[in-house]
């Protein structure tokens, strides 16, 4: 579990350090996002809630370069969702597709991998049994870009092992994020 916290803290620190100097970060980091997510939302993709009802902090960096695809762009994303009550936290890396409309509304979808510090087998009934340390990470986002730099969005993320092993209880988070584009 300590290595997950170190990975999350290192990715957050790197994002902050690289984002602090816009001139230096421009070529590497395209956008930084910070949000508050509802931990283990019941009734969505994973179906039920087992972990404590709490808020998680989400930090993400969308990186360069990007590739044009289906009218939008695909770029790498690295981030993490950190539990504020000691429940399951994760760090992830994705390929993220984002489409922006001329009106400022944008949509994003991704696919990647997450590493978490939750339990693998059902040992504690107040925690999800995720089956594998490395999980699929599937994010979706809808938001509005106010200007060249600032955005606000609704963000959803699902992580599970996609039934590659048992158990596969999965976990969903849902919340809001502020983004700053360099």
N, C-alpha and C positions, 0 to 999 in steps of 0.2 A: 504494500500500500504506500509505503514511503516513496518508492520510485515513481508512482503515478503523481503524487503531489509535487515531486521535484520536476517532472516533465511538464505539468501544468504551470507551475511557477516559472520555469524557464521559458516556456512559450509566451506567457504573459509579459515577462520581463523583456524578452527580445522584441515583442510587438511594441511595448512602450518605448524602449530605447531607440529602436529603429524609427518609430513614428514621431519621436521628439524632434528630430532634425529632418524637416520636410525635404530639403534639398537632397540629403543623403538617402532618404527612404523612398523618394519618388520612383526610382527604377525598380525597387524590390517590392515595396508594399503599395498596392493601389488604394486600399481602403481598410480602415480599422472599424470594428463594430463592438459595441458594449451593450449588454442587455440583462434583463431580469426575466427568468423563466420559471414557470410553475413546475415543480419537480414531480415526475411520475403521474401525469394527468390521467385520471380514470376515463374509460369509455372511448378512447381513441384507438389507435392501431393495436396496441398491446392488450387492450381489452379490460384491464382491471388495475387498481392501485394497491400496492403493498407497502411501499416506502412512505416515510413521513410526509405529510402535507407541508411543503416549505417552498421557499424561493431559492433558486440557483442563480449564480452569476455566470454569464456567458461572455467570453472574450474571443474575438476572431480577427484574423488578418487575411484579407483577400490579396493574393500576391500577383505579381507580373511574371512572365508575360501572359497575355491572353490570346486566344485563338477565336476567330469569328466562326460561328456555327448557328444555323437556323435563325438568322436575324439578330442573334445575341452574341455573347462571348462566353467562352469557357476559360476558367483560370483556376489555379490551385488555391485552396483555403486551408488554413491551419488554425485550430482553436481549442477551446475547452469549455466545459460546463462544470462549475464547481459548486458542490452542495454547501449550503450555509449551516447545515445541522449535522454534518458528518455522515450523511447517507452517500449513495453512489455518485462519484464524480467521474468525468472522463476527459481525455484529450483525443482530438481527431485530426485527420487530414482528408480532404475531399477534392474531387474535381467538381467545380461549381459552374453551372450554366446560368447566365442571367440575361434577361431581355428587358430593355428599358423603352418605354413609350415616349413620344414627344411631349406628352402632358405631365411627365414626371413619375408616373406609376411604373413600378418595376416588379418583375417576377423572377424568382430564382429556384432552381432545383439542383440537387447534388447527389453524389454517391461516393462513399469513401469507407474508411476504417476508423474505428475508435478503440482505444485501450481504456479500461475502466478499473476501479478499485472495489467493485461490488462483489457479492458472493457468487460462486459458480454453481454450487448445489444448494438445495433448500436446507439451511441450518438455522437461520433466524427468520421466523415467520413475518417479521416486520421489514424484510428486505427481499428484493426480487432475486430469483435464481436465474442467472443469465447464461450459464452453461459453458461459456468460453471467455477467456480473458480478452481476446480480440474479437470485435463485433463489426457488423456492417453498420455504417452511419448514413442515414438518409435524411437530409434537411430540405425544407421547403420554406420560401419566404415571399411575402407580398408587402410592398411598401411604397412610399412616396418620397421622391427626391425634391427637396425644397429649392436647391440651387446647385451649383457645381460641386459643392462640398458636403452638405448636410442632408441626411435622410432619416426617416423613422419607418419602422417596419414591424409586422407581425411575423414571428419566426416559430417554426415547428421543427423538431428533430426527433427521429426514431432511431433506436439502436437495438439490434438483436443479432442472433447468430443464424437467422433464416433457416432454422430447423436443420442445420448441419450437425448439431449435437443436441442431446437432451439433458436438462430442460432448456426451454427457449421462452422465457416469460416476457422478454423485451421490455423496453422502457421508452416512454414518450415525454417530451417537454414542450411547453408552449408559452410564449411570452412576447415581449416587445424589445426592440433593439434600436439604438441610435447608431448611425454610421457617419464616419467622416472620411471623405474621399480626398486624397492628396492631389 
